[in-house]
Amino acid sequence: MVNYDLIGDIHGHSKPLVELLEKLGYRLSDGVYRQPDRRVIFLGDFIDRGPNQRDVIKIVRPMIEEGAALSVMGNHEFNAIAWHTEDPDNPYQYLREHTARHMRQHQAFLDAYQGTADHGELVEWFRTLPMWLDLGELRVVHACWDDLLMQALLVNYPTLNDYLDDELLVKASRKDALEHEAVEILLKGKEVELPKGHSFLDKDGHARHAVRIRWFDANSITYQAAFLGPEKARSHIPEDPIGADHIIQYSHDDPPVFFGHYWLEDDVPELLAPNVACLDYSVASEGGGKLVAYRWDGEQRLDNSKFVFVDRKAA
């Protein structure tokens, strides 16, 4: 059995990444961070926001290609692919619209890569990142593990975890397609519309009328309790009762599942359930955050003492 160190969203911050890898015992050898008896699993979102886009790729890509690490695709890698890919049905348009808002979200990556010889090649490499990993005793996805959606996608796209082909990419970029809903949930999480008249501001200052929710938690019976994201937003979310439609049956007997994406802000990382862990602790936050790992050694009941993290102070 392989022991894994799972690492959350990096978002262009290479310095805490190097610090965390070294804290975990990885050492640079022939251009690759390695440890003889362990491997890393990255949870996606290598890019956007942070100041060291190229440096992050120079670290993670050789690790993946040389077998020192695995990874899943994050929504930011998916967005980068769609941003770069022309819409086959709309000349001079792209699958991710080049709006001012989308450009702001993607600007750090564009500043590092747009117009360079390796931009297109890197985006092509992003297509090889799987949307999820099922390793038997361990599961990894960027935002939400939903067996039914995964199996439905595999029926029509059996090689999707080897390569994101044009057919799935196009359909996943069409808001009226079932593929769009599936990829949105896997890479961005399940959302529930708030009661009429309620909204809150997200980390980028945008008004949100829906909340990402604790899809695995049947005990979350109000919108506020079901919310999964930065704590500072919770007080703006109503305590109205919420239905059970958001719940995915993820038993405590299922294999441990790890994901990132949700910009948690706790001082010390904690499990969300005995077999559920989020590793995104807002490393790219303007106020500073954490880059978080979990050292997994085969246990099916996870342990809070096995989180490892480094702090990134605000610039």
C-alpha positions in Angstrom: 0.0 0.0 0.0 1.2 3.5 -0.9 1.1 6.2 1.8 0.0 9.6 0.5 0.3 13.2 1.5 -2.7 15.1 0.2 -2.2 18.9 -0.5 -4.9 21.5 -0.9 -5.4 24.4 -3.3 -2.1 26.2 -4.1 -3.3 29.1 -6.3 0.1 30.3 -7.5 1.9 30.4 -4.1 5.1 28.5 -4.6 6.9 29.6 -1.4 4.4 27.9 1.1 4.3 24.9 -1.3 8.1 24.4 -1.0 7.9 25.0 2.8 5.1 22.4 3.1 6.8 19.8 0.9 10.0 20.2 3.0 8.0 20.0 6.2 6.5 16.7 4.9 10.0 15.4 4.3 10.2 15.8 0.5 13.6 16.8 -1.0 14.6 18.1 -4.4 16.4 15.5 -6.5 17.1 15.9 -10.2 14.4 18.7 -10.4 11.7 16.7 -8.6 10.5 16.8 -5.0 10.4 13.2 -3.8 10.2 11.0 -0.7 11.1 7.3 -1.1 8.1 5.8 0.7 5.3 8.4 0.1 3.6 10.2 -2.8 1.7 13.5 -2.9 -1.8 13.9 -4.2 -2.7 17.4 -5.2 -6.3 18.5 -5.1 -6.2 20.9 -8.1 -6.3 24.7 -8.4 -2.6 25.2 -9.0 -3.2 28.5 -10.8 -4.7 31.9 -10.6 -4.6 34.5 -7.8 -1.0 34.1 -6.5 2.3 35.7 -7.6 4.2 32.5 -8.6 2.2 30.9 -11.3 5.2 29.5 -13.3 7.1 28.4 -10.2 4.1 26.3 -8.9 3.8 24.6 -12.3 7.6 23.9 -12.3 7.2 22.1 -9.0 4.0 20.2 -9.4 4.2 19.1 -13.1 7.5 17.2 -12.8 6.3 15.5 -9.6 3.2 14.3 -11.5 5.1 13.3 -14.6 7.8 11.5 -12.8 5.5 9.5 -10.5 6.2 11.4 -7.3 2.6 12.7 -7.2 -0.9 12.3 -8.5 -3.5 15.1 -9.0 -7.1 15.9 -9.8 -8.3 18.8 -11.9 -9.6 21.9 -10.1 -12.2 24.3 -11.4 -9.5 26.8 -12.2 -7.7 24.4 -14.5 -11.0 23.6 -16.1 -11.7 27.3 -16.5 -8.2 27.8 -18.0 -9.0 25.2 -20.6 -12.3 26.7 -21.5 -10.9 30.2 -21.6 -8.3 29.1 -24.1 -10.6 27.0 -26.3 -12.6 28.6 -29.1 -16.3 27.9 -29.2 -17.0 25.6 -32.2 -20.5 27.0 -32.5 -19.7 30.7 -32.1 -16.9 32.1 -34.2 -14.4 34.4 -32.4 -15.9 33.4 -29.0 -14.5 31.1 -26.3 -16.0 28.4 -24.2 -15.4 30.5 -21.2 -16.5 34.0 -22.0 -13.8 36.6 -21.9 -15.7 38.9 -19.6 -14.1 41.5 -17.3 -15.1 39.4 -14.3 -13.6 36.2 -15.7 -10.5 38.0 -16.8 -10.0 39.3 -13.2 -10.3 35.8 -11.9 -7.7 34.5 -14.4 -5.4 37.6 -14.6 -2.5 36.2 -12.6 -2.2 33.2 -14.9 -2.6 35.3 -18.0 0.1 37.7 -16.9 2.4 34.7 -16.6 1.5 32.7 -19.7 -0.6 34.7 -22.2 1.2 35.0 -25.6 4.0 32.7 -24.5 5.1 29.7 -26.5 4.1 27.3 -23.7 0.7 28.6 -22.9 -1.2 26.3 -25.2 0.9 23.3 -24.3 0.3 23.8 -20.6 -3.5 24.1 -21.1 -3.3 20.8 -23.1 -1.5 19.2 -20.1 -4.3 20.4 -17.8 -6.7 18.3 -19.9 -4.8 15.2 -18.7 -5.7 15.8 -15.1 -8.5 13.5 -13.9 -11.7 14.9 -12.5 -11.5 12.4 -9.6 -9.4 9.6 -8.2 -10.9 6.4 -6.7 -7.9 4.5 -5.2 -10.1 1.9 -3.5 -9.3 2.8 0.1 -9.1 6.5 -0.7 -11.1 9.0 -2.8 -10.1 12.4 -4.1 -12.1 15.1 -5.9 -11.8 18.9 -6.1 -15.2 19.8 -4.5 -17.9 17.1 -4.3 -17.9 13.3 -4.5 -21.1 12.2 -6.2 -21.1 8.6 -7.4 -24.3 8.9 -9.5 -22.9 11.8 -11.5 -19.6 10.2 -11.9 -21.1 7.0 -13.2 -23.4 8.9 -15.6 -20.4 10.7 -17.0 -18.4 7.5 -17.5 -21.2 6.0 -19.5 -20.7 8.5 -22.3 -17.1 9.5 -21.6 -15.2 6.4 -20.4 -11.8 8.0 -20.8 -12.6 11.3 -19.2 -10.1 10.7 -16.3 -7.4 10.2 -18.9 -8.1 13.2 -21.1 -10.8 15.9 -21.2 -11.9 15.6 -24.8 -13.6 18.3 -26.9 -17.1 16.8 -26.8 -17.2 16.8 -23.0 -15.5 20.2 -22.7 -18.0 21.8 -25.0 -21.0 20.2 -23.3 -19.7 21.0 -19.9 -19.5 24.6 -21.0 -23.1 24.8 -22.0 -25.4 25.8 -19.1 -28.3 23.8 -20.4 -26.4 20.5 -20.7 -26.4 17.7 -18.1 -22.7 17.6 -18.5 -22.4 21.2 -17.3 -24.4 20.4 -14.1 -22.2 17.3 -13.4 -18.9 19.0 -13.9 -20.0 22.1 -11.9 -20.9 19.9 -8.9 -17.8 17.8 -9.0 -15.4 20.8 -9.4 -17.3 23.5 -7.6 -19.6 21.7 -5.2 -23.3 21.5 -4.7 -25.2 24.8 -4.3 -28.7 25.6 -2.9 -30.5 28.8 -3.7 -31.1 31.0 -0.6 -34.6 32.1 0.3 -35.9 35.0 -1.6 -34.3 38.3 -0.5 -31.2 36.8 1.0 -27.7 37.1 -0.3 -24.1 37.5 0.9 -20.8 38.7 -0.5 -18.2 36.1 -1.5 -14.4 36.5 -1.1 -14.2 38.6 -4.3 -17.0 40.9 -3.2 -19.7 39.5 -5.5 -23.2 39.1 -4.3 -24.2 35.4 -4.0 -27.8 34.2 -3.9 -26.9 30.5 -3.5 -24.6 28.7 -1.0 -22.2 25.9 -1.4 -23.3 23.3 1.1 -22.1 20.4 3.3 -23.3 17.8 0.7 -22.2 14.9 3.0 -23.9 16.1 6.2 -27.5 14.9 6.7 -27.6 16.7 10.1 -27.4 20.2 8.4 -31.0 21.2 8.5 -30.7 25.0 8.1 -29.1 27.1 5.4 -26.6 28.4 7.9 -25.7 25.0 9.2 -25.4 23.6 5.7 -23.1 26.3 4.5 -19.5 25.3 3.6 -17.1 28.1 3.1 -15.5 31.1 4.8 -16.8 31.6 8.4 -17.1 35.4 7.9 -20.0 34.8 5.5 -22.0 32.5 7.8 -23.7 35.3 9.8 -25.2 36.6 6.5 -26.9 33.3 5.8 -30.4 32.7 7.2 -31.2 30.0 9.7 -34.3 29.0 7.8 -34.9 25.3 7.4 -33.4 23.7 4.4 -34.7 20.6 2.6 -32.7 17.4 2.2 -32.3 17.6 -1.6 -28.7 18.7 -1.2 -27.6 15.6 0.6 -25.5 12.9 -1.1 -25.5 9.6 0.7 -21.9 9.4 1.9 -21.8 6.8 4.6 -19.2 6.9 7.5 -18.4 3.4 6.2 -17.3 4.7 2.8 -13.6 5.3 2.0 -12.1 8.6 3.2 -12.7 11.4 0.7 -10.5 14.5 0.4 -11.3 17.7 -1.4 -10.3 21.4 -1.6 -12.1 24.4 -3.0 -14.1 25.8 -0.1 -11.7 28.5 1.4 -12.1 27.4 5.0 -10.6 29.8 7.6 -10.2 27.9 10.9 -7.1 28.5 12.9 -6.5 24.8 13.0 -7.6 22.4 10.3 -10.3 19.9 11.4 -12.1 17.0 9.9 -15.6 17.6 8.6 -16.6 14.0 9.4 -14.7 10.9 10.4 -14.0 10.1 6.8 -14.3 13.6 5.1 -11.6 16.2 5.0 -11.3 19.6 3.2 -7.8 20.8 2.6 -8.4 24.3 1.3 -7.6 26.8 4.0 -7.5 30.0 1.9 -3.8 30.2 1.1 -4.5 32.9 -1.5 -6.6 35.0 0.8 -5.6 38.7 0.8 -5.3 38.5 4.6 -3.1 35.4 4.5 -4.1 31.8 4.9 -2.7 28.2 5.2 -1.5 25.6 2.8 -2.7 22.3 4.3 -1.8 18.7 3.9 -3.1 15.5 5.4 -0.7 12.5 5.9 -2.7 9.4 5.0 -1.3 6.0 6.0 -4.2 3.8 5.1 -6.6 4.7 8.0 -10.3 4.6 7.2 -11.1 6.7 10.2 -9.2 10.0 9.8 -7.3 11.7 12.5 -7.1 15.5 13.2 -3.5 15.1 14.4 -2.4 14.2 10.9 -3.0 17.6 9.3 0.2 19.4 8.5 0.2 23.1 7.4 2.2 26.2 6.9 1.0 29.7 7.2 1.2 32.4 4.5 1.2 35.8 6.0 -0.5 38.7 4.2 1.9 40.6 1.9 
